[in-house]
Amino acid sequence: MIAVQDAWKAGLFRREHWLPNVVSGVIVGVVALPLAFAIALTTLLPPFALKWLCRRYGGDGPLPD
């Protein structure tokens, strides 16, 4: 919470900072989801763990139940 307050005081929530923040978030999501799959597969987790990872960090994608 302190980091959010510091960012607000520094003006990082202004309109000109939104596009770089959104682009950074998308890049992190594109990298993190396949990485989560790779880690889950290499640690031999069962398939439901992959579904949980996708729903937890990837939203409500078209995954079979």
ChimeraX attribute file (.defattr): number of C-alpha atoms within 10 A of each C-alpha:
attribute: neighborCount
match mode: 1-to-1
recipient: residues
	/A:1	6
	/A:2	7
	/A:3	8
	/A:4	11
	/A:5	10
	/A:6	11
	/A:7	12
	/A:8	12
	/A:9	10
	/A:10	10
	/A:11	12
	/A:12	14
	/A:13	13
	/A:14	9
	/A:15	8
	/A:16	10
	/A:17	11
	/A:18	12
	/A:19	10
	/A:20	10
	/A:21	13
	/A:22	11
	/A:23	11
	/A:24	12
	/A:25	12
	/A:26	12
	/A:27	11
	/A:28	11
	/A:29	14
	/A:30	12
	/A:31	11
	/A:32	14
	/A:33	15
	/A:34	12
	/A:35	12
	/A:36	15
	/A:37	17
	/A:38	13
	/A:39	13
	/A:40	16
	/A:41	14
	/A:42	9
	/A:43	9
	/A:44	10
	/A:45	12
	/A:46	10
	/A:47	10
	/A:48	10
	/A:49	14
	/A:50	17
	/A:51	16
	/A:52	11
	/A:53	15
	/A:54	19
	/A:55	14
	/A:56	10
	/A:57	12
	/A:58	14
	/A:59	9
	/A:60	9
	/A:61	9
	/A:62	8
	/A:63	8
	/A:64	5
	/A:65	5
